[in-house]
């Protein structure tokens, strides 16, 4: 029998159940989905001694109000949504006990764009194509393929685990409204004029209101194509930067389409995706070129850190 762990009093703007996403199904036209900021998601899980990839709650811009149906251990990471329990402030980036009947409130974001709530023992929803993630475009997975609604019950298998110590400050991201984002140029940089490639790496681009889990539409100096914007559709990687006929870049994110027919000037490296995922509208972005070898080194370093922290939490 399922155990209810939360009742949704207020759902927030867009609160969904996410994990690390659906790997291996893009060939069938199925978007990976998953947490936008996988770093914060995994740290929240580690702090409650879950497996790093366990499903969590992700809220965007405006958080939810949840009533605890059981006494549970939780952790909140990501953007600062001023979390409170029964009107008292509670810490982020640290696990703590939430007692049965208490109300957890996540307000509007003070900095960052998304907040992550992990529950010791995880969230009990059906596994669809090897993932618990909500696909908003596909309308499946998570909680009936949709964001949380008032009155919803969130189920889990609560485990009373000793709260884990808080993270050292150097591992807690600082979310700013001016970001430097590293990219690997290509695969279609030859389809842009040399001056446009130089411009892409020297000028600022701004996150617009037309940004969501599918992609971040940017505004800035127009990028000129040499032979037009269209290509034969090919697979879209996380962080791929499409440039349609408008000349304005679009960074494809967690719920991106699986293939696309526009030129891509570059790809955001994996370790910078979480910071980009926390960018609110009007955030200024400066792209900097890096190498594949450097991107791989940084990715391996982060995975080693997460593994060591997960082992330390056991």
N, C-alpha and C positions, 0 to 999 in steps of 0.2 A: 504494500500500500504506500502511495506517495505521501511524503511529508511536506506540508506547506511551510515555507520559511519566511516568506514576505507576502503581505497584501499591498497592492498598489493603491495609495490614497490619491496621489497626483502623478501622472505618467511622465511629465516633463515634455520637452520639445520632440525628442526622438531617442527613446531609450530602448535598446535592443539587446538580445543575447548574442554574444560573439565568442569565438575562440580563435585559433590561428588560421582558420579557413579551410576550404576544400581544395586539396592538392591533387592534381592529376585529372581534372575534368574539363579543362578549357577546350580540349579537343572535341568535346561534345557540346560546346556552346554554353557551358555553365561557369559563371563567374566565381572566383574563389571566395568572395566576401571576406569575413573575418574582421578582427579588430583593426581599426585604422592605425592606432598607436600600439603596435605589438610589444614594444619595450615596457610601457607602463602596465599593459595587461599582464605580461609575464611576471613583473615585479610584484604586482598585487597578489597573484597566485602564490608566489614563493613566500610572501610575508604571512600567508595563512597556511603554509606548508602543503599546498596542493601541487600537483604536477603543473609546470609552467604553462602548458597548453590547455588547461581546464577552462570551461566556459565561464564567462563573467558577464556583468551588465556594463554596457557602454552607453553613456548619455552625452548628447551633444548640445552645447551652448546653454541650455536650461535643464537643470537636473530634476529628479523625481522626489516624491515623498513616499516613503515605504514604512509600513508597520511590521515589526518583527513578530512572527507567529511562533518562533522558538528562540531560545537563547543560543546565539551563534557567535562565531569568531569571524570578523570581517577585516578587510583592508581596503583603503581608498587611495588610488594613485592617479596620476595624470594632471589635468588642469585643475586649478583651484576653484571649486564650486562652493566654498564656505560651508563644509559639512557640519551639521549639528545633530545632536541626539537630544530630543526633548528640550530644544532651545539652548543647549550648552554646546560650545564649540568642541569638536573632536579633531584629533591630529590626522594628517595625511601621511602617506609613506610609512605607515606603522600599523600593525594589526592590533585589534582590541576586541573586547567582548561587548556584544550588543544583546541586552536582555529582552526576554519575551515581553511584548507589550510596549516596548520603547519605539519611538518614531525617529527614523533617520531622514533628514531633510538635506537635499542638495539644491542649492540656489542657482542663480545665474553665474556664469563663469567670470571670475575676476581676472584670471590670466589663463592662457591655453584655451582650447576649444572642446576638449573631450575628457571625461572623467571615467574611471574604471573601478568597479566594485566587485571584489572577489569574496566568496563565502567558503569557509573551510568545509570541505566535503563536496563542493561543486554544486552545479545546477542540474536538475533532472529534467531534460527534454529529450525527445527522440533524436537519435543520431541519423542524419540524412546524408548519404554519400560521404560517410566517414567524418562528419562534422556536425556540431550543434549550432553553428552560426546561422543567423537570420539572413536570408537573401531577400532584400526589400524589392528588388526588381523581379526576381523569380517568384516571390510570395511563398516561400517554403523555408523550412528550418526554424530553429529558435522557438519562439512562442507564436505558433500558427503563421509564421512567415510575415509577421508585422511587428511594429513597435508596441510597447506595453500600453495598455489602456486602463483607465480607472476601474478598480474592482478586480483586476487580474490577480491570480495567486501564482507565486513563483515557488516551484517545488525543488527540493534537494535532498541530500543525505547528510544532514549537519553532523559535524564531528567536533567535539570540544578539544581543541588543541591549545597548548600553551602559546600565548601570543609571542611572536618572533620580535626580536629587537628591531628598532627602527634602522633605516638605511643610513650609512655615512653620507653627509651632505654632498660630497663630490659625485655621487651616483644619482643625485636627484636633478633632473633637467630644469633649466631656467627658460621659461617661455617668454620670448620677446616679440615685438611687432616689427623687428627687422632681422631677417635671417640670411645666413650664408649657407647655400645648399650646393653640395658637390654633385657633379654630373659626369657621366662618361658620354662623350659626343657620339652621335650615330644612332641608328645605322644609315640615316639618310642625310648626313650633313652636306654631302656633295650636291644635294638638291636645293641648297640655299646659297645665296651669294656670299662670297668671303666677308663682305662688310656686315652682312646680317649675322653670320656666325660670331664675328667679333663683337657686334652689338649685343647679342644674346649673353655674352660673357662679361660685358662691361656695364650695361645699363640695368636699372632697377625695374622689376615687374611687381605688380600689386595684386594680391588675392582679391577677387571680386565676390559679390554676393551670389553669383551663379556658380557656387562651389558646394560640393556635397560628397557623399561617400563614393560616388562614381568617379568624380574628377574635380580638380581645382582649375577653374578658368582664371587666367591671369590677364592683366591689362598693362600694356607698356608699348615701347617703340615697335612698330610693325616689322615683322621678319619677312623678307622678300624671297619668294621661290624662284629658282632658275627655270624649272620645267613644269611649273604648276604644282599644286598641293596634293594631287591624287596619285596613289600607288595601287598596285594589286594588293588586296587585303592580306595582312599577315598578322601573326600572333602579337598581342599586346602584353608587355611585361609590366609588373608593378613599378610605378615611377616613370613609365614611358611618357615623353613629352611630345604630344602631337601638335602640329601647326596646320590648321585648316586654311582656307582661302583668305580669311580675315587677317592672317599674319599674327594672331594672338595665341600664345602657347596655352595648352591644356595639359596639366599633369594628371595622368590616370592613376587612380587610387584603388582601394580594396575592392570596391564593387564595380570595377571597370568592365567594359565589354571585352569579349574574348579575342576579337580580331578588329582591325581597323584599316581604313583605306586612305589615311592621311599620312604625310611624311612625318617622321619623328627626328627632331634635331638632337635629342639626347635622352638619357635615362638617369633619374635620380638614384644615387647609390642607396643600398638597403639600410645602412645605419642612419641615414638622414631622413628616411621616410617618417619615423615617429615624430620628429620635430616639425616636419611639414604638416603632418596630420593634426598638430595642435595650433596651426595658424588660423586666426580669425580673419574675416574680411578686413581689408585695408592693410594687412601685413605686407611689408616690403621685402622682396626676395632678390638676392644677388646670387647668380649662378657662377660657380667656379669649376673649371675643368679639373678632373683627376684621372688616374689610370685604373684599368681593370685590376692590376696587381694591388694597388693601394686599397681599392674598394674591397677586394677579397681579404686583405690583411685586417682591415677594420672590422669586417663582418666576423671573421674567425675570433678576433679578440673579444667582441661582444658576446659571442656564443660561449666562449670559455668562461667569461665573467658570470653569465647567467647560470651556467652549469655549476660552477664553484659555489655560488650563492645558494643555489637550490640544495646542494649537498650539505652546506653549513646549516640550513634550516631544518634538516631532518633530525 
